[in-house]
């Protein structure tokens, strides 16, 4: 079941109001160790602009992490504007490709997190309603708690909000 976490943005990354997705990514990469620690300490950094080749075309995941306790890849898609429904389709594609091409036999299915600067509640709800992949949107909360199997494994909405405050 898709999940959505609440978050605003943080001066942890020291970005102004106007910035590009690449600037956001570079700000996170420059502070990757404290960022991962703030995300709960169970994440390992795999790469940025992680390349997937599908059907002769290249696709890129902004940031790819690994969650040690959940034993799964975590794809982060960084968006500086308002959430758009097509972000869910891109994330579903990325997760399916990761699961087929990068996931190891002993790992769980990949998880996606879309980090947006803003959102509209109804658009997020409709976009995630039919998704069969675990995807979170880090600017809006659809449910008040994470699914039981993810509780304690992923950062709380408040932690993500502190990390992204001011972005």
N, C-alpha and C positions, 0 to 999 in steps of 0.2 A: 504494500500500500504506500502511495506517495506521501511524503511528509514535508512539512514546511516549517522552518525555524524562523523565529523573530530576530531581527537584528537591525540596528541602525548603522552607524559608521564611526570610526575613531581617529583621533589625532596620533595614535600609535604609528600610523603610516606617514604622518606629516604631509598630507596632500591637501591642496586647496580645493575649493568648490569645483573648479573646472580642471579636469584631468582626463586623459585617455585611458582606455583599458590597458594598453601597454604600460603606461606610467603606473597604474595600479599594480600590475603584475610585477614590474621592476621594484616598486616600493616593498611589496611582500617578499620578493626574492632577496632584497638587501637585508631584510630582517627575518629571514626564514627560520633561524633557530628559535628566537623568542616567539615568533608567530606560531610555530608548531607547539611550543611549550604552552602558550596561552590557549591553544585549541585542545588541550587536555593531555599532552605529553605522550600519547600513544601513536602519533602519526610519524611516519618517515617520509622524507622528500624523495620522490622518484625523478621528477623533472618538470621543466617548463616548456611550453610549446611542444608537448609530447606528440610525436608524429605517428599517425596511423595511415597506412596505405590500403585503400579499399577500392576495388574495381578500377585500378590504374589511376586513381585520384588521391591526392594527399589531403588529410584532415588533421587538425591540431587541437589538442586539449590544452587549455591555458596552463593549468597546474595539475600534476598528477601526484597524489600522495598514496601511502599505504597505511592502513590502520592495523597495528600489530595485534590487538586483542580480537578484533572482528575478522582478521585475516582476509582483508579484501582491499582492492584498489578503490581510491576515492578521487573522482574527477571533479575539479573545480572550474567552473566557467565564470569568468569575471565580466560583469556588465556595468557600465558607468551610468546608464540611463534607467528609465522605467522598465520593469519586467514586461517582456513581450511573449505571447503564447508560443511563438516558433522556437523559443529557447528550449522548451521542453522536448520538442521533436529532435533538435540537435543533440540534446543530452541523451535521449533514448538511443539515438544512433551511436553516439560515442560509447555508451555503456555496453551496447550489444557488440560493437566491434572490439572493445577492450576484453569482454568476456570470451570472445572467440579467438582473439589474436594474442592477448597478453596475459590473461589470467592463467595461473598454474593450476594443475589438477587438484591440489589440496586447498585451494583458496575458495572463499565464498564469492557470490556474484558481486560485481562492482556497484558502488553507490555514487550518486551525483549530487553536487551542491552547486546551485546557481546563486552567485553573489551579485545582487542588483542594488543600485543606489535607491531606487524607489519601486513601488508596486501599487496595483489597484486590486483590492481584495477579490472581487468577483472574477477578474481576469485570471488571477492565480488559481482560484478554486476550479474554474472551468478547464484551464489548461492542464491541471494535475488530476482531474477527476478520473479520466480513463487510463491514466498511465499505470503500467504494470511494473515499472522500475522504481527503485527507491531513490527519489529525487527530492531534494530540499531546496527551498527558495529562502535565502537568508535575509529577507526584509519583511517577511509576513508570516504569521502563525495561523495555520488552518486548524490545527489541533493543539490542545493545551499541553499534551505530553508526547514524548517520543514513544514509538511502539516498545513494548516490554523488552524485546530482544536487543534493542538499541540503547535503552536507558543505561546511563553510566559509561557507555562506550564512546558516545559522540559528545562534543561540547554542548553545554546548555545554551539556550538562546541568549541569555544574558552575557555569556562569555563571548559569543560571536558579536553581539552588539558592542561590547567594550572594545573588541579588536577593530571593528570597522567604524566606530564613532568618528565623525568628522570627515570621512572619506567622501 
